[in-house]
């Protein structure tokens, strides 16, 4: 039966394509080494002061400078949970600064963010902000997992995000993570749904609820873009346009606002066509 053979071949090719690109440890070490150095003790400031400087740079949307300092602090203080958290956020920022077609670099940044977040947790970071960042980085590395592990990875991502929300119901990072995971699950290609097993429950209604809460907590372009994508998936394009227009009308005031402006404009232009 040629048709059956064609289906089997197509499924095999799909599994191969979706097996997960992964990140080689040597590539990750080289990636971090590009921006990281260990300073002599005499040149180091007090860690809490330098961590505040990282946050100041991020708030000023000086993401490259924030990343350089954060990665340096993480290397100098490998068992400091706050330093590891700062580095994780910096690497998450880096994903948005890289061209969308540079998938290798984006994957390295995303995996680096996940590993820094895991190191923060191992070093004692147990509050909502640590769990929220860990959940976000898990969500951004789902595609790096082998195909057979992705359902469990998505389930674990939601569990960590919900743990953060149990401690802080308004945590925008955790809310955005739940929204994105639900959106992705609800828009999986039919063949991925066919082959997946053990996927967590999801809905566009849950995605919208969490995205709106994230926007209310932190009205950034990033959160409005997530909400707009949920609304597009729900076939509510006029509502999505309104969110994107609101995002652009507001002055940049949050980390990644400048970096995400091209994506916001691109989706808005698509919806206006």
C-alpha positions, 0 to 999 in steps of 0.5 A: 500500500503506497499510501500507507508507506508514504504516511509512515515515511512522512511520520519518520521524517517528522520525528527526525526533524522534531527530535530536538537540536539540543545544545552541545556543552562545549558550544555553551561554554564557548558561548558564555566565554565570549562575554565572561571574564573573572576580575581580580578581587581588587576590581570587584564591587560588593555583589549586592551593589553590582546586582542593583546595577544589573537591574538598573541597566535592564530597566534602562533597556541597556540589555547588552551591558546588563548581560556582560556584568551579570555573566561576569558576576555569575562566573565569579560567584557560582554559588550565589543564587541572586547572581545566577538569577541575574545571569539567567534573565540576561540570557533570556534578554539576549534571545530577543536581541538576536536575529530570528534566523540565527537559531543556533545563537538563540538556542544557546542563549535560551539553554544558557538561561535555563542552566543559570536558572537551574543553578540559582535553584540549586543554590537556594533560590526558592522564592516566586521570582526564582521559580518564575524565571525557571519556568520561563526558561524551561518554556523557551527550551521545550523545542530543544528536548527530544520529541518524546520528552516534550510533553513531560517538559511542558507539564513540568514547566506549568508545574513550576509556573503554578508553584510561583503563582501560588506564592505570588499570584501577580508574578508577570513572568509566571503568568506569561509562561502559563499563557505561552505554554497554553498557546503553544499546546493549543496551536500544535500542528495536527501531526504533533498532536497525533504523535504526542502523549501525556500532554497537559490540559490546555486552552486558549481561554486559560492562555488569554486569562493569564496573558491579561493578568500578565499585562495588568501586572507588567504592561510591557510590549512583551506581555501585550505581544503574547496576549495579541498572539493568543487573540490571533489564535482565537480568531479575534484579530481586531482585539489583537490589533488593539493590543499591539497598537496600545503596546506601540503607543506607550513609551518603552518602559520595560526591559525588552520593550525596544528589542521587541518593537520590530516583532510588534510592528511586524505582527500588526502589519500582518493583521492590517493586510 
